Amino acid sequence: MLLLLLLFVVVVVIVAVGLCGYGGSTLSAHGIRRASAPVRLRGLAALAGAGACALYAWGLLAVCGAVLVAEDGGADSSPPQSCRTQGWRERHQQGIEIVDHRVSYVPLRFVCETSDGGSYDTGDVPGYVNPAVVALALTAAGCAIGAGYASELRARAEPRKGQAG
């Protein structure tokens, strides 16, 4: 699982760098002040998408650390050290054991499962990651949709401009 997570981190970072390059080159090629609204919106959408990918990669690295610690065998590996959060000893004294762990990708988190059928988030992913990823992704989607709408309006207005002249 760790290698799959690391591969996913690499892919997300490559996508972030590509989006950042596209957004930066789009805005710099036309100049921010001279660019039309669709060009500005496309560039901003790419940069917001790059930010979302970069933050998601940051959260994935935190999950990778938790998985690495949880899957580390040895004398002190049961229950997994990543699952030893505040109050785990009290649950253990009540007969509730930690039986497994899993990774949730949306929202991004490391989850420990207990013997009573419950589960809990360990808090390994910083609290700002998931809301910021959602905000940046929605911003990117809104800018991309706005760029398409502005391009469509501009394309529909050009034939009318040619007929009027």
Backbone bond lengths (Angstrom), bond angles and torsions (degrees), N, CA, C in turn:
res aa  C-N    CA-C-N  psi(-1)  N-CA   C-N-CA  omega(-1)  CA-C   N-CA-C  phi
1 M - - - 1.436 - - 1.530 110.50 -
2 L 1.313 116.56 -36.04 1.450 120.32 -178.45 1.529 111.42 -62.63
3 L 1.318 117.01 -43.10 1.466 119.86 179.76 1.521 111.48 -65.13
4 L 1.329 116.82 -36.76 1.464 120.50 176.79 1.528 110.66 -64.57
5 L 1.321 116.38 -41.75 1.463 119.97 177.23 1.521 111.65 -63.18
6 L 1.328 116.32 -42.37 1.465 119.49 179.05 1.523 111.83 -65.41
7 L 1.329 116.55 -37.99 1.459 120.07 175.75 1.520 110.50 -63.40
8 F 1.317 116.37 -40.87 1.455 121.09 177.82 1.527 110.82 -63.40
9 V 1.328 117.60 -38.55 1.465 121.49 176.90 1.523 109.95 -61.52
10 V 1.319 117.11 -45.25 1.465 121.14 -179.46 1.527 110.75 -62.12
11 V 1.317 117.22 -43.84 1.472 120.80 179.79 1.530 110.51 -63.35
12 V 1.325 117.41 -44.92 1.461 120.92 -179.33 1.523 110.85 -64.57
13 V 1.319 118.09 -38.14 1.467 121.00 178.10 1.533 110.24 -66.94
14 I 1.324 117.61 -40.66 1.472 120.30 177.66 1.524 110.68 -62.26
15 V 1.326 116.79 -42.55 1.465 120.71 177.72 1.530 109.83 -62.87
16 A 1.330 117.42 -42.15 1.465 120.79 179.64 1.527 111.47 -62.15
17 V 1.320 116.61 -43.38 1.465 120.28 179.42 1.531 110.08 -65.96
18 G 1.318 116.94 -41.04 1.467 120.27 178.29 1.521 111.99 -63.23
19 L 1.330 117.20 -44.89 1.460 120.33 178.50 1.519 111.53 -65.14
20 C 1.319 116.55 -38.88 1.458 120.27 178.13 1.531 110.48 -64.20
21 G 1.321 116.57 -42.45 1.460 120.10 177.10 1.512 112.61 -63.38
22 Y 1.346 116.09 -42.94 1.466 119.77 178.89 1.521 110.77 -64.32
23 G 1.325 116.63 -47.04 1.463 119.97 -178.90 1.513 112.48 -63.15
24 G 1.331 115.82 -44.43 1.459 119.27 179.42 1.513 112.92 -65.80
25 S 1.335 116.48 -41.80 1.469 118.66 -179.67 1.525 111.41 -70.65
26 T 1.309 117.80 -34.61 1.464 120.68 178.01 1.518 110.44 -64.13
27 L 1.306 116.76 -46.01 1.462 119.74 -178.88 1.525 112.19 -72.03
28 S 1.326 117.68 -36.05 1.468 118.92 -177.79 1.525 112.10 -78.74
29 A 1.318 118.33 -28.40 1.465 120.38 -179.31 1.526 111.44 -66.87
30 H 1.306 116.49 -36.60 1.465 119.97 -178.07 1.520 112.33 -98.45
31 G 1.304 117.33 -16.81 1.464 120.82 -173.33 1.521 108.41 80.25
32 I 1.304 116.07 132.44 1.460 119.17 -174.13 1.526 111.10 -64.13
33 R 1.304 117.80 -39.50 1.472 119.96 -177.94 1.519 112.12 -74.91
34 R 1.337 117.08 -33.83 1.462 120.47 -176.99 1.522 113.23 -88.19
35 A 1.315 117.58 -13.36 1.465 121.04 -175.98 1.517 110.45 -72.16
36 S 1.325 114.46 149.87 1.462 119.85 176.18 1.529 109.15 -75.86
37 A 1.310 115.84 167.11 1.469 120.38 -178.64 1.530 112.46 -59.51
38 P 1.345 119.99 -43.27 1.466 118.18 179.17 1.527 113.36 -62.46
39 V 1.316 116.57 -36.63 1.474 120.08 179.70 1.526 109.96 -67.18
40 R 1.336 116.39 -44.12 1.466 119.61 177.74 1.522 111.29 -61.32
41 L 1.318 116.43 -43.74 1.468 120.25 -178.62 1.528 111.34 -66.05
42 R 1.342 117.44 -39.42 1.469 119.64 177.11 1.521 111.39 -63.62
43 G 1.321 116.54 -42.27 1.463 120.13 177.97 1.518 112.16 -64.26
44 L 1.325 116.34 -43.84 1.462 120.08 178.32 1.523 111.50 -66.14
45 A 1.324 117.00 -36.40 1.470 119.93 177.40 1.525 110.67 -62.84
46 A 1.312 116.02 -42.95 1.468 119.66 179.42 1.526 111.22 -65.42
47 L 1.323 117.47 -41.13 1.464 120.01 179.78 1.526 111.68 -68.47
48 A 1.324 117.14 -38.59 1.471 119.80 176.79 1.527 110.42 -66.70
49 G 1.325 117.01 -39.40 1.459 120.51 175.98 1.519 111.73 -63.77
50 A 1.321 116.67 -37.66 1.466 120.22 176.82 1.519 110.69 -64.53
51 G 1.327 116.60 -40.33 1.460 120.17 177.34 1.518 111.88 -63.51
52 A 1.333 116.46 -40.83 1.465 120.57 178.27 1.526 110.76 -63.85
53 C 1.318 116.42 -43.26 1.474 120.13 178.64 1.526 111.35 -64.59
54 A 1.325 116.92 -41.46 1.464 120.01 -179.58 1.528 111.13 -64.44
55 L 1.324 117.42 -42.87 1.464 119.93 178.10 1.528 111.83 -66.55
56 Y 1.332 116.53 -37.52 1.459 119.62 177.98 1.530 110.01 -65.10
57 A 1.323 116.53 -38.73 1.469 120.06 176.85 1.523 110.62 -63.81
58 W 1.328 117.06 -37.84 1.459 120.90 177.13 1.532 110.69 -61.90
59 G 1.319 116.23 -44.53 1.459 120.30 176.83 1.519 112.10 -64.61
60 L 1.338 116.80 -38.05 1.465 120.18 177.31 1.525 111.60 -63.20
61 L 1.319 116.71 -36.73 1.465 119.28 177.01 1.531 111.12 -64.56
62 A 1.325 117.05 -37.06 1.466 120.06 176.28 1.524 110.41 -64.98
63 V 1.333 116.97 -40.62 1.465 120.75 177.83 1.530 109.91 -66.42
64 C 1.332 117.00 -39.06 1.473 120.13 177.27 1.522 110.77 -59.19
65 G 1.316 117.22 -41.53 1.459 120.22 177.54 1.517 111.89 -62.58
66 A 1.325 116.84 -41.64 1.461 120.27 178.95 1.524 111.22 -66.32
67 V 1.332 117.32 -40.30 1.466 120.86 178.29 1.519 110.12 -66.12
68 L 1.317 116.74 -41.01 1.464 120.69 179.57 1.529 110.83 -61.05
69 V 1.304 116.97 -42.72 1.457 120.61 179.22 1.531 110.68 -70.27
70 A 1.344 116.44 -39.94 1.470 119.98 -177.67 1.522 112.07 -68.35
71 E 1.313 118.04 -34.92 1.458 120.75 -176.53 1.530 112.56 -92.46
72 D 1.314 116.90 4.60 1.447 120.97 177.66 1.526 108.57 -76.87
73 G 1.315 116.62 110.66 1.457 120.39 179.04 1.516 110.35 -73.35
74 G 1.292 115.94 170.86 1.448 119.13 178.42 1.505 111.39 142.17
75 A 1.309 115.23 -170.45 1.459 121.08 -173.46 1.525 112.54 -68.18
76 D 1.308 117.33 -30.66 1.465 120.42 -175.83 1.525 110.85 -115.31
77 S 1.339 117.55 46.46 1.455 119.70 -173.54 1.518 114.51 -108.91
78 S 1.315 118.77 3.99 1.458 119.48 178.80 1.519 109.01 -130.59
79 P 1.280 120.15 118.65 1.456 128.64 -3.18 1.530 110.55 -71.09
80 P 1.344 116.67 161.75 1.467 119.21 -178.80 1.533 111.15 -55.05
81 Q 1.307 115.57 139.29 1.462 119.98 -177.00 1.519 112.30 -62.01
82 S 1.324 117.60 -30.87 1.463 120.01 178.41 1.516 111.65 -65.41
83 C 1.325 117.40 -24.90 1.470 121.58 -178.51 1.520 112.83 -88.81
84 R 1.304 117.39 -3.54 1.470 120.37 -178.57 1.523 110.21 -85.11
85 T 1.296 114.64 76.46 1.455 120.65 -179.70 1.520 109.51 -97.79
86 Q 1.304 115.76 -177.34 1.460 121.84 178.90 1.535 109.90 -55.45
87 G 1.307 117.95 124.64 1.453 122.68 175.60 1.515 115.63 89.90
88 W 1.321 118.60 4.49 1.467 118.39 -178.15 1.525 110.87 -70.06
89 R 1.320 118.52 -30.38 1.474 120.84 178.18 1.531 111.38 -67.17
90 E 1.325 117.15 -38.68 1.462 120.27 177.94 1.523 111.15 -63.84
91 R 1.321 116.45 -41.79 1.477 120.03 177.39 1.528 110.00 -64.07
92 H 1.327 116.25 -39.11 1.463 120.53 179.61 1.529 110.66 -64.10
93 Q 1.312 117.29 -39.44 1.459 120.89 178.56 1.522 111.92 -68.09
94 Q 1.328 117.08 -25.00 1.465 121.22 177.06 1.524 111.35 -84.23
95 G 1.302 117.62 -0.07 1.459 121.85 178.73 1.518 114.39 91.87
96 I 1.305 117.03 9.13 1.466 121.07 178.98 1.524 107.72 -94.60
97 E 1.309 116.02 115.38 1.465 122.34 -177.62 1.524 110.50 -100.37
98 I 1.313 115.90 154.33 1.462 122.05 172.22 1.523 106.21 -89.14
99 V 1.339 116.38 117.82 1.457 119.72 -172.85 1.527 113.70 -105.48
100 D 1.315 118.32 -23.30 1.464 119.25 -176.51 1.528 109.12 -163.58
101 H 1.295 115.46 173.21 1.458 122.21 174.40 1.519 108.29 -142.30
102 R 1.327 115.17 157.05 1.460 120.58 178.86 1.522 108.90 -150.90
103 V 1.315 114.64 166.63 1.459 121.39 178.22 1.520 107.92 -110.44
104 S 1.315 116.34 130.27 1.460 122.11 173.50 1.528 106.90 -104.22
105 Y 1.324 116.67 126.74 1.462 120.48 -175.65 1.527 112.54 -89.68
106 V 1.334 117.05 -29.82 1.464 120.85 177.04 1.505 107.71 -137.24
107 P 1.304 121.89 108.17 1.455 126.02 -9.10 1.520 110.88 -69.29
108 L 1.286 115.53 155.43 1.460 121.31 -176.49 1.524 109.85 -73.51
109 R 1.348 116.08 120.59 1.460 120.21 179.68 1.521 110.53 -167.85
110 F 1.323 115.80 161.51 1.452 123.97 175.25 1.524 106.07 -105.64
111 V 1.336 116.81 122.33 1.460 122.21 -172.18 1.524 109.53 -117.01
112 C 1.336 116.22 132.95 1.461 122.23 174.42 1.525 108.36 -104.48
113 E 1.327 115.91 135.76 1.463 121.18 -178.99 1.519 109.30 -105.27
114 T 1.324 116.26 141.22 1.460 121.94 -176.36 1.529 111.01 -108.94
115 S 1.317 115.19 166.16 1.464 120.96 -175.94 1.523 112.60 -69.85
116 D 1.317 118.90 -19.40 1.466 120.58 179.15 1.526 112.37 -87.32
117 G 1.325 117.51 9.00 1.461 121.96 178.02 1.517 113.91 91.96
118 G 1.307 117.39 -3.25 1.457 120.85 179.66 1.511 112.19 -87.98
119 S 1.291 115.22 176.61 1.460 121.24 176.70 1.520 108.22 -152.57
120 Y 1.318 116.07 160.37 1.453 120.08 177.96 1.519 109.86 -150.05
121 D 1.319 113.79 151.65 1.460 122.14 178.15 1.526 108.31 -85.10
122 T 1.313 116.21 135.78 1.459 119.82 -177.14 1.525 113.12 -82.75
123 G 1.306 118.01 -15.83 1.455 120.52 -179.15 1.509 113.86 81.80
124 D 1.332 117.60 18.47 1.469 119.98 179.62 1.522 112.31 -69.92
125 V 1.324 117.15 -32.23 1.458 120.92 177.10 1.528 107.17 -81.93
126 P 1.335 118.20 127.74 1.464 119.32 179.54 1.533 111.53 -56.02
127 G 1.317 115.63 145.42 1.463 121.12 -174.41 1.513 114.83 -63.09
128 Y 1.312 119.03 -22.94 1.462 121.23 -177.86 1.529 112.99 -83.59
129 V 1.321 118.21 -14.11 1.466 120.52 -171.70 1.527 111.91 -65.55
130 N 1.321 118.40 -55.87 1.464 120.41 -175.67 1.529 113.20 -62.22
131 P 1.348 120.44 -47.45 1.463 118.59 177.80 1.532 112.92 -63.43
132 A 1.322 117.57 -37.81 1.464 120.06 -179.95 1.524 111.38 -68.37
133 V 1.337 117.04 -38.20 1.465 120.14 177.43 1.523 109.90 -63.27
134 V 1.327 117.06 -43.92 1.464 120.40 179.10 1.523 110.60 -63.32
135 A 1.328 117.40 -44.78 1.467 120.79 -179.76 1.529 111.43 -62.30
136 L 1.324 117.01 -45.33 1.471 119.30 179.76 1.521 111.98 -67.95
137 A 1.322 117.15 -37.98 1.468 119.77 178.83 1.526 110.61 -66.16
138 L 1.337 117.63 -41.53 1.469 119.86 177.09 1.527 111.49 -66.57
139 T 1.326 116.98 -36.41 1.460 120.38 175.76 1.522 110.68 -63.33
140 A 1.325 116.30 -44.08 1.468 120.23 178.83 1.527 110.71 -62.73
141 A 1.324 116.80 -44.22 1.460 119.99 179.79 1.530 110.91 -64.73
142 G 1.331 116.90 -42.11 1.458 120.21 178.42 1.516 112.34 -63.02
143 C 1.318 116.97 -42.51 1.471 120.17 178.10 1.517 111.58 -66.17
144 A 1.331 117.77 -39.48 1.466 120.67 178.98 1.530 110.89 -65.95
145 I 1.318 116.75 -42.26 1.470 119.95 177.90 1.517 110.16 -66.23
146 G 1.331 116.71 -40.85 1.459 120.32 177.13 1.518 112.38 -62.90
147 A 1.327 117.39 -38.17 1.467 120.47 177.90 1.519 110.71 -65.11
148 G 1.316 116.61 -41.75 1.464 119.59 177.21 1.513 112.00 -63.66
149 Y 1.332 116.35 -41.24 1.463 120.83 179.89 1.527 110.33 -65.98
150 A 1.329 117.26 -44.08 1.468 120.57 179.87 1.530 110.86 -65.17
151 S 1.328 117.56 -37.70 1.470 120.68 177.04 1.525 110.57 -65.15
152 E 1.321 116.51 -41.20 1.466 120.59 178.90 1.521 110.66 -64.29
153 L 1.305 118.45 -43.87 1.466 121.01 177.92 1.525 111.24 -61.97
154 R 1.327 115.88 -41.09 1.462 120.24 179.55 1.539 110.72 -66.27
155 A 1.344 116.38 -40.52 1.462 120.24 179.84 1.521 111.34 -67.02
156 R 1.314 117.73 -36.18 1.470 120.47 178.76 1.522 111.83 -73.80
157 A 1.330 117.52 -27.33 1.467 120.71 -178.64 1.526 111.61 -79.73
158 E 1.316 120.24 -25.35 1.474 121.63 -176.92 1.519 113.27 -64.98
159 P 1.360 121.07 -43.74 1.461 117.93 177.75 1.529 112.64 -62.28
160 R 1.300 117.38 -34.91 1.472 120.21 178.06 1.516 110.45 -67.28
161 K 1.326 116.71 -35.99 1.465 120.71 179.95 1.525 109.32 -67.99
162 G 1.336 118.19 -37.17 1.458 121.76 179.10 1.533 112.32 -70.08
163 Q 1.308 118.02 -33.92 1.474 122.04 179.15 1.517 111.53 -73.66
164 A 1.319 117.09 -31.03 1.455 120.54 -177.85 1.526 111.04 -73.11
165 G 1.332 118.38 -28.29 1.461 121.46 -174.44 1.437 112.51 -89.79
